[in-house]
Amino acid sequence: MPADAAISLLRRSSHSKILDHVGLGVLTRFLPPDLVDEVLAGWRPTHGKKARTRALPARFGVYFVLALCLFSHLNSIDVAGQMVAGLADRLRTAGWRIPSSTALSKLRARLGSVVFAQLLQRVASPLTAGRAPWSHLGELLLVAWDGTSIATPAGPANRAAFNP
């Protein structure tokens, strides 16, 4: 391995170790790193090979995508900056800088949706044991979604349906 490639690998792995400390505050209590790592391990088996060390580890990507949902008013670079704000000095010392929006988009694409579906299956559970008559609609578990608003096109039908 050329010396510059070895230095690059060492630098990436030190970044990854620091990025392992990134979480989302109270949300990390419900989606702890061990759970995220467990889902990620099942999502992309290594088939006996050592997993590739990346500048943007998959666990960081999971928390990043969740942070994008929580901070939808910010662009992806600002969200990543908010996530690492408490580790900025350590990351800067290690030579890390906030990735480009292209790199962050590739990270999201690499994860896909399966990881998040599996995380949801692991942490979501019905409020009722079994199948109470009110808990399902057909085969679907009903959920409540508080604090969400949607914009609908103006028109008499929408005003009648959505304006109390």
C-alpha positions in Angstrom: 0.0 0.0 0.0 1.5 3.4 -0.9 2.3 5.7 2.0 -0.2 8.3 1.0 -3.0 5.7 0.9 -2.0 4.4 4.3 -2.1 7.9 5.8 -5.4 8.5 4.1 -6.8 5.3 5.6 -5.5 6.2 9.1 -7.0 9.7 8.8 -10.4 8.2 7.7 -10.4 5.7 10.5 -9.6 8.4 13.1 -12.5 10.5 11.7 -14.8 7.5 11.9 -13.9 6.9 15.5 -14.7 10.5 16.4 -17.9 10.4 14.3 -18.9 7.3 16.4 -19.7 9.8 19.1 -22.3 11.7 17.0 -25.9 11.3 18.1 -29.1 13.2 18.2 -29.6 14.0 21.8 -32.7 12.5 23.3 -33.4 10.6 20.1 -30.3 8.6 20.7 -31.9 7.2 23.8 -34.6 5.6 21.6 -32.2 4.7 18.8 -29.0 3.9 20.6 -25.8 3.3 18.6 -25.8 -0.4 19.5 -29.3 -0.9 17.9 -28.3 1.1 14.9 -25.1 -0.9 14.5 -27.1 -4.2 14.9 -29.5 -3.2 12.1 -26.6 -2.0 9.9 -24.8 -5.3 10.4 -27.8 -7.2 9.2 -28.5 -4.8 6.4 -25.2 -5.2 4.6 -23.5 -8.5 5.4 -19.7 -8.5 4.7 -19.7 -12.1 3.5 -16.6 -12.8 5.5 -14.7 -9.8 4.3 -13.7 -6.9 6.5 -16.1 -4.0 6.2 -14.7 -1.0 4.3 -13.7 2.0 6.4 -15.4 5.0 5.0 -15.0 8.7 5.7 -18.7 8.9 6.4 -19.7 5.8 8.3 -23.1 4.2 8.0 -24.1 5.0 11.6 -23.4 8.7 11.0 -25.6 8.4 7.9 -28.5 7.0 9.9 -28.4 9.8 12.4 -27.8 12.3 9.6 -31.0 11.2 7.7 -33.0 11.4 11.0 -31.5 14.9 11.6 -32.6 16.0 8.1 -36.1 15.1 9.1 -35.9 16.9 12.4 -34.2 20.0 10.9 -36.0 20.2 7.6 -35.5 24.0 7.5 -31.7 23.5 7.2 -29.7 22.4 4.2 -27.8 19.1 4.4 -24.4 20.8 5.1 -25.9 22.9 7.9 -27.5 19.7 9.4 -24.2 17.9 9.3 -22.5 20.9 10.9 -25.1 20.9 13.7 -24.5 17.2 14.3 -20.8 17.6 14.8 -20.8 21.0 16.5 -19.7 19.5 19.9 -16.9 17.5 18.2 -15.8 20.3 15.8 -12.4 20.8 17.5 -11.5 17.1 17.6 -12.6 16.7 14.0 -10.7 19.8 12.8 -7.6 18.5 14.6 -8.0 15.2 12.8 -8.2 17.0 9.5 -11.9 16.4 8.9 -14.2 19.0 7.4 -17.9 18.9 6.7 -18.5 16.9 3.5 -20.0 18.3 0.3 -23.7 18.1 -0.3 -22.9 15.5 -3.0 -21.1 13.3 -0.5 -24.0 13.6 1.9 -26.4 12.7 -0.8 -24.4 9.6 -1.8 -24.4 8.6 1.9 -28.2 8.8 2.0 -28.5 6.8 -1.2 -26.1 4.2 0.1 -28.3 3.6 3.1 -31.5 3.5 1.2 -34.8 2.9 3.0 -34.4 -0.7 4.3 -32.3 0.4 7.3 -35.0 2.8 8.4 -37.8 0.3 7.9 -35.9 -2.2 10.0 -35.2 0.4 12.7 -38.8 1.3 12.8 -39.8 -2.3 13.1 -37.4 -2.7 16.0 -38.6 0.4 18.0 -42.2 0.8 17.1 -44.8 -1.2 18.9 -48.6 -1.0 19.2 -50.1 0.5 22.4 -52.2 -2.5 22.7 -51.2 -6.1 23.1 -52.8 -8.2 20.4 -55.4 -6.8 18.0 -57.9 -4.5 19.7 -60.7 -3.4 17.3 -59.4 0.2 17.2 -55.7 -0.6 16.7 -55.7 -1.7 13.0 -57.3 -0.7 9.8 -57.4 -3.8 7.7 -53.9 -5.3 8.2 -52.3 -1.9 8.9 -51.4 -0.7 12.4 -52.8 2.8 13.0 -50.5 5.5 14.2 -50.9 9.0 15.5 -48.8 11.8 14.1 -48.8 15.0 16.2 -47.5 18.4 15.2 -47.6 17.8 11.5 -49.1 20.3 9.1 -49.6 20.0 5.3 -50.2 22.5 2.6 -53.2 21.8 0.4 -54.1 23.7 -2.8 -56.8 26.3 -2.3 -60.2 25.2 -3.4 -63.8 24.6 -2.1 -63.3 20.9 -1.6 -60.1 21.3 0.4 -61.5 24.1 2.5 -64.5 21.9 3.3 -62.3 18.9 4.1 -59.5 20.5 6.0 -60.9 23.7 7.6 -62.8 22.9 10.8 
